[in-house]
Amino acid sequence: MDLRRDDLKRIAHAPAKLNLYLDLLGRRADGFHEVETLMVPIRLYDSVSFVPTRRVAGETAAIELDVRVCEPLPTASNCAEIPTGANNLVVRALELLRQQSGCELGAKVELVKRIPSEAGLGGGSSDAAAALKLGNIGWRLKWPVARLAKVAAEIGSDVPFFLYGGAAVCRGRGDIIESLPAHAPMHFVVVKPPVGLSTGKVYEATSKFTDSADGGRQSNGGVREILHALRAGGAGSFGQWMGNGLQQAASSLSPWVDTLRAAFSQLDFVGHQLSGSGTAYFGVCRHAQLARRMANILRTRQLGLVYATRSCQ
């Protein structure tokens, strides 16, 4: 997450993410699912800008949010309606940070959306993490990342991941973060079809395909094998270990999942699958040139928005 300063304005670039592996280990007592996932941030960014403001005497300083959606998201029907008020994760994150820190300042925030929503790419969570970082700096709180992460976990399961930067294995609800050493860049093609999926509805649908009452199932070792392959020199050999425990449920809710799986299966990818709860689907390529070539082929098939991108640290 890159941070820049322009006088009082601070700007953060909030990356999307892909799940190279996602396993559901059962339902927890709190109703959430126990997960094990390997996530990598990619070079597809939203932008968040932050200017601190002072309160008027006798009034609480406002947190004002302006949202701007960049093309081609609206024309491709790839951006669900984004809340601009208290329901936006950026505002929720800043309000919670202000509440827990006792800060009395406000903020003017601009969110520029480039990451498709309802895609499993983590755009909203990344925006919230960016807002927490900016609020911590702009309001001069000087909190360590670990303390910010506790606030982040109250906002959403993926939010703590984006605070740390780089690839990580996430466990628990997704809020227990094991950051990974820097690795060689991985190259991807991502397709977001015209229809999205609600994360909540996908998790609800998993009960048809998994034993959600089983809270103690052990990991099958997929994360370990992918990490071993990365340490050995790259993405060329871990395709067989990729997996997403939400894909079957997502495919039962949207035919786009199987359509994309079929399209990717015909092309030269190391591995391919749904990211998160979807509907974005991605493939891993051996190098950047191949990713650009595969993206061009997929664009001709009119499957939605197509990105050739790579991982970022």
C-alpha positions in Angstrom: 0.0 0.0 0.0 1.8 3.1 -1.2 1.4 6.3 0.8 2.0 9.8 -0.7 1.7 13.3 0.9 0.7 16.6 -0.8 0.7 19.3 1.9 -2.1 18.2 4.3 -3.5 15.6 1.8 -2.3 12.1 2.1 -3.0 9.5 -0.6 -2.9 5.7 -0.3 -3.1 3.2 -3.2 -5.2 0.2 -2.0 -4.4 -3.0 -3.9 -6.8 -5.8 -4.8 -5.9 -9.4 -3.8 -6.2 -12.9 -5.1 -6.6 -16.1 -3.1 -4.1 -18.7 -4.3 -5.6 -21.1 -1.8 -8.7 -21.0 0.3 -9.9 -23.8 2.6 -12.9 -23.8 4.9 -12.1 -25.8 8.0 -15.5 -25.5 9.6 -17.9 -23.1 11.3 -16.8 -21.4 14.5 -18.8 -20.9 17.7 -19.2 -17.2 16.7 -20.9 -18.1 13.4 -17.9 -17.3 11.2 -16.0 -19.9 9.3 -12.5 -21.0 10.2 -10.3 -20.5 7.2 -6.8 -21.0 5.9 -6.0 -18.9 2.9 -2.9 -17.7 1.0 -3.5 -14.2 -0.4 -1.3 -12.0 -2.6 -1.9 -8.3 -3.4 -1.9 -7.4 -7.0 -1.3 -4.3 -9.1 -4.9 -3.3 -9.5 -5.6 -0.3 -7.2 -8.2 1.9 -5.7 -7.0 5.2 -4.3 -7.9 6.8 -1.0 -7.0 10.4 -0.1 -7.4 11.9 3.4 -7.3 15.5 4.7 -7.8 16.0 8.5 -10.4 18.6 9.5 -11.1 20.3 12.8 -14.4 20.4 14.6 -16.6 23.4 14.8 -17.2 24.5 18.4 -20.0 22.4 19.9 -20.2 20.0 17.0 -18.5 16.7 16.2 -16.1 16.9 13.3 -17.5 15.2 10.2 -16.0 12.4 8.2 -17.0 13.3 4.7 -16.6 10.8 1.8 -16.7 11.5 -1.9 -16.7 8.4 -4.1 -15.6 8.5 -7.8 -15.9 5.3 -9.9 -13.5 5.1 -12.8 -14.3 3.7 -16.2 -14.8 1.1 -17.3 -16.5 -0.1 -14.2 -19.9 1.5 -14.6 -20.3 0.8 -18.3 -19.5 -2.9 -17.8 -21.9 -3.3 -14.9 -19.0 -4.4 -12.7 -19.4 -2.0 -9.8 -22.4 -2.6 -7.5 -23.8 0.6 -5.9 -21.2 1.9 -3.5 -22.4 3.5 -0.3 -21.1 7.0 0.3 -22.3 7.4 3.9 -21.9 5.5 7.2 -22.2 2.1 5.5 -19.1 2.5 3.5 -16.2 0.5 5.0 -13.9 3.6 4.7 -16.2 5.6 6.9 -16.9 2.7 9.3 -13.1 2.2 9.7 -12.4 5.8 10.4 -15.3 6.2 12.8 -14.2 3.1 14.8 -10.6 4.4 14.8 -11.7 7.8 16.1 -14.0 6.2 18.7 -11.3 3.9 20.1 -8.5 6.5 20.0 -10.6 9.4 21.4 -9.6 11.6 18.5 -11.9 14.6 18.0 -10.7 15.5 14.4 -12.7 14.8 11.3 -11.6 14.1 7.7 -12.4 14.8 4.1 -11.9 11.5 2.2 -12.0 10.8 -1.5 -12.3 7.2 -2.7 -11.5 6.4 -6.4 -12.8 3.0 -7.3 -11.0 0.9 -9.9 -11.4 -2.5 -8.3 -14.7 -4.2 -9.3 -17.0 -4.9 -6.4 -18.7 -8.2 -5.6 -15.7 -9.9 -7.2 -13.8 -11.5 -4.4 -10.9 -9.1 -5.0 -11.1 -7.4 -1.6 -11.5 -3.9 -2.8 -13.7 -2.7 0.1 -11.4 -4.3 2.7 -8.4 -2.8 1.1 -10.0 0.7 1.1 -10.8 0.3 4.8 -7.2 -0.7 5.6 -5.9 2.3 3.6 -8.3 4.6 5.5 -7.0 3.2 8.8 -3.4 3.9 7.8 -4.2 7.4 6.6 -6.2 8.2 9.7 -3.4 6.9 11.9 -1.0 9.3 10.2 -3.3 12.2 9.5 -4.6 12.3 13.0 -1.1 11.7 14.5 -2.2 8.7 16.5 1.1 6.9 16.0 -0.4 3.5 16.6 1.6 0.4 15.7 0.2 -1.9 13.0 -0.7 -4.6 15.5 -3.0 -2.1 17.3 -4.5 -1.0 14.0 -5.1 -4.6 13.1 -7.4 -5.1 16.1 -9.6 -2.3 14.8 -9.4 -3.7 11.3 -10.6 -7.1 12.4 -13.8 -5.5 13.7 -14.5 -4.1 10.2 -14.0 -7.2 8.2 -12.1 -10.5 8.0 -9.8 -9.4 5.1 -9.0 -5.9 6.4 -6.0 -6.9 8.6 -4.3 -8.6 5.7 -4.1 -5.3 3.8 -2.5 -3.5 6.7 0.7 -5.6 6.5 1.4 -5.5 2.8 2.8 -8.4 0.7 1.6 -12.0 0.5 0.4 -13.7 3.7 -1.2 -16.8 5.0 -4.4 -15.9 6.9 -6.1 -18.1 9.4 -8.9 -17.9 12.0 -11.6 -15.7 10.5 -8.8 -14.4 8.2 -7.6 -12.1 10.8 -4.5 -14.1 12.0 -1.8 -13.0 9.7 1.4 -14.8 8.8 3.3 -12.5 6.5 5.6 -14.2 4.0 9.0 -13.3 2.8 9.4 -11.4 -0.5 9.1 -13.7 -3.5 9.6 -13.4 -7.3 6.6 -11.6 -9.0 3.8 -13.8 -10.0 1.8 -13.0 -13.2 -1.9 -13.3 -13.5 -4.9 -12.8 -15.7 -8.1 -11.8 -13.9 -11.6 -11.7 -15.4 -14.5 -10.1 -13.7 -17.8 -11.1 -15.4 -20.7 -8.6 -15.6 -22.5 -10.2 -12.6 -21.2 -10.1 -9.1 -21.9 -12.2 -6.0 -22.6 -11.3 -2.3 -20.0 -12.8 0.0 -22.6 -13.6 2.6 -24.8 -15.5 0.1 -21.9 -17.6 -1.0 -20.9 -18.5 2.5 -24.6 -19.4 3.2 -24.6 -21.7 0.2 -21.5 -23.6 1.4 -23.7 -25.5 3.8 -25.0 -27.5 0.8 -21.5 -28.8 0.0 -19.6 -28.9 3.3 -20.2 -30.0 6.9 -20.4 -26.5 8.4 -20.8 -28.0 11.9 -17.3 -29.5 11.7 -15.1 -26.9 13.5 -12.0 -29.1 13.9 -11.0 -30.3 10.4 -7.3 -30.0 9.7 -5.8 -28.3 6.7 -5.0 -30.6 3.8 -1.6 -29.0 3.3 -2.2 -27.1 0.1 -0.7 -23.9 1.6 2.4 -25.7 2.6 2.9 -27.1 -0.8 2.4 -23.8 -2.6 4.9 -22.1 -0.3 7.4 -24.8 -0.9 7.0 -24.3 -4.7 7.4 -20.5 -4.3 10.6 -21.0 -2.3 11.9 -23.4 -4.9 11.7 -20.7 -7.6 8.3 -19.6 -8.7 4.8 -20.3 -9.7 5.5 -22.9 -12.4 4.7 -26.0 -10.2 2.0 -25.1 -7.7 -1.1 -25.2 -9.9 -2.0 -28.7 -8.7 -2.2 -27.4 -5.1 -4.4 -24.4 -5.7 -8.0 -24.7 -4.4 -10.9 -22.6 -3.3 -13.5 -24.0 -0.9 -16.0 -21.4 -1.9 -16.0 -22.1 -5.7 -18.6 -24.9 -5.7 -21.0 -22.8 -3.7 -20.4 -19.8 -5.9 -20.9 -21.8 -9.1 -24.3 -22.9 -7.7 -25.3 -19.2 -7.5 -23.9 -17.9 -10.8 -23.3 -19.8 -14.1 -20.5 -17.3 -14.8 -18.2 -19.4 -12.6 -18.4 -22.5 -14.7 -18.3 -20.4 -17.9 -15.0 -18.9 -16.8 -13.6 -22.2 -15.6 -14.2 -23.7 -19.0 -12.6 -20.7 -20.8 -9.5 -20.8 -18.6 -9.2 -24.6 -19.0 -8.7 -24.2 -22.7 -5.6 -21.9 -22.3 -2.0 -22.2 -21.0 -2.3 -21.4 -17.3 -0.3 -23.0 -14.5 -3.5 -23.1 -12.5 -6.8 -21.2 -12.3 -9.7 -20.7 -9.9 -12.2 -18.3 -8.3 -10.8 -15.6 -6.1 -12.5 -15.4 -2.7 -16.2 -15.6 -3.0 -16.1 -14.4 -6.7 -17.2 -13.7 -9.3 -13.7 -12.7 -10.4 -11.8 -15.7 -11.8 -8.0 -15.8 -12.4 -5.2 -17.8 -13.9 -1.5 -18.0 -13.0 1.0 -17.5 -15.9 4.6 -18.5 -16.1 5.7 -15.0 -17.2 4.4 -11.5 -18.1 4.4 -12.0 -21.8 2.2 -15.1 -21.6 -0.2 -13.2 -19.2 -0.6 -10.4 -21.8 -1.2 -13.0 -24.6 -3.8 -14.9 -22.5 -5.6 -11.7 -21.5 -5.9 -10.7 -25.2 -7.4 -14.0 -26.1 -9.9 -13.7 -23.2 -10.9 -10.2 -24.2 -12.1 -11.5 -27.6 -14.6 -13.8 -25.8 -16.5 -10.9 -24.2 -16.5 -12.4 -20.7 -16.2 -9.1 -18.8 -13.4 -7.0 -17.6 -10.0 -8.6 -18.2 -6.7 -7.6 -16.5 -3.2 -8.8 -17.0 -1.4 -8.0 -13.8 1.2 -9.2 -11.3 1.7 -9.6 -7.6 3.1 -6.7 -5.6 5.1 -6.6 -2.3 
